[in-house]
C-alpha cells in the first residue's frame, strides 16, 4: 500500500476512510497481507482524527459578558450545567 499524506486530508474524509476500512476488515474478504497494511493506515487515520478533535476542543470557549460590558472567555469544559 502506498504512503498517504494526512496533511492534505480533512477530518471528514479521514473519518470516512476509517469507516470504510473497518467495514472491509469486518467483512473478512481481505487478504492477510492487505489487511495488515490497511490496519496500519486505519491506526494512522484514527490518531489523525483524535488529534483533530482534541485541537478543536481546545479552541472551543464560552464567551462571558459581565454586567459592565466587559467580555472574557473560559474553556468550554469549565461550564457547569444548570
C-alpha contacts under 8 A as a table, 3 or more apart, distances in Angstrom:
res1	aa1	res2	aa2	distance
1	X	34	X	7.72
1	X	37	X	6.28
1	X	38	X	7.73
5	X	8	X	6.03
5	X	9	X	7.41
6	X	9	X	5.37
6	X	45	X	7.84
6	X	48	X	7.44
9	X	13	X	6.32
9	X	14	X	6.48
10	X	13	X	5.22
10	X	14	X	6.17
11	X	14	X	5.11
11	X	15	X	6.08
11	X	48	X	7.92
11	X	49	X	6.06
11	X	52	X	6.91
12	X	15	X	5.12
12	X	16	X	6.16
13	X	16	X	5.06
13	X	17	X	6.16
14	X	17	X	5.14
14	X	18	X	6.12
14	X	45	X	5.95
14	X	48	X	7.77
14	X	49	X	6.89
15	X	18	X	4.99
15	X	19	X	6.16
15	X	45	X	7.31
15	X	46	X	7.78
15	X	49	X	6.82
16	X	19	X	5.10
16	X	20	X	6.24
17	X	20	X	5.07
17	X	21	X	6.19
17	X	45	X	7.86
18	X	21	X	5.10
18	X	22	X	6.26
18	X	42	X	5.64
18	X	45	X	6.27
18	X	46	X	7.05
19	X	22	X	5.15
19	X	23	X	6.34
20	X	23	X	5.12
20	X	24	X	6.24
21	X	24	X	5.04
21	X	25	X	6.14
21	X	38	X	6.82
21	X	39	X	7.64
21	X	42	X	6.63
22	X	25	X	5.16
22	X	26	X	5.99
22	X	42	X	7.89
23	X	26	X	5.11
23	X	27	X	5.98
24	X	27	X	5.10
24	X	28	X	6.78
24	X	29	X	7.11
24	X	30	X	6.86
25	X	28	X	5.49
25	X	29	X	7.45
25	X	30	X	6.75
25	X	35	X	6.83
27	X	30	X	7.69
30	X	34	X	6.47
30	X	35	X	5.96
31	X	34	X	5.27
31	X	35	X	5.92
32	X	35	X	4.86
32	X	36	X	6.27
33	X	36	X	5.38
33	X	37	X	6.62
34	X	37	X	5.21
34	X	38	X	6.03
35	X	38	X	5.03
35	X	39	X	5.86
36	X	39	X	5.05
36	X	40	X	6.27
37	X	40	X	5.17
37	X	41	X	6.42
38	X	41	X	5.06
38	X	42	X	6.16
39	X	42	X	4.90
39	X	43	X	6.26
40	X	43	X	5.16
40	X	44	X	6.44
41	X	44	X	5.12
41	X	45	X	6.14
42	X	45	X	5.00
42	X	46	X	6.01
43	X	46	X	5.09
43	X	47	X	6.23
44	X	47	X	5.20
44	X	48	X	6.13
45	X	48	X	4.97
45	X	49	X	6.13
46	X	49	X	5.17
46	X	50	X	6.15
47	X	50	X	5.10
47	X	51	X	6.15
48	X	51	X	5.21
48	X	52	X	6.25
49	X	52	X	5.10
49	X	53	X	6.21
50	X	53	X	5.15
50	X	54	X	6.19
51	X	54	X	5.09
51	X	55	X	6.13
52	X	55	X	5.13
52	X	56	X	6.18
53	X	56	X	5.09
53	X	57	X	6.09
54	X	57	X	5.05
54	X	58	X	6.32
55	X	58	X	5.23
55	X	59	X	6.59
56	X	59	X	5.19
56	X	60	X	6.53
57	X	60	X	5.37
58	X	61	X	7.74
58	X	75	X	7.47
60	X	75	X	6.68
60	X	76	X	6.03
61	X	73	X	6.11
61	X	74	X	5.48
61	X	75	X	4.53
61	X	76	X	4.68
62	X	73	X	5.44
62	X	74	X	5.38
62	X	75	X	6.13
62	X	76	X	5.31
62	X	79	X	7.59
63	X	71	X	6.96
63	X	72	X	5.93
63	X	73	X	4.56
63	X	74	X	6.83
64	X	71	X	5.64
64	X	72	X	5.20
64	X	73	X	5.75
64	X	74	X	7.78
65	X	69	X	5.82
65	X	70	X	5.74
65	X	71	X	4.63
65	X	72	X	6.60
66	X	69	X	5.20
66	X	70	X	5.32
66	X	71	X	6.35
67	X	70	X	7.42
74	X	78	X	7.15
75	X	78	X	5.76
75	X	79	X	7.56
76	X	79	X	5.56
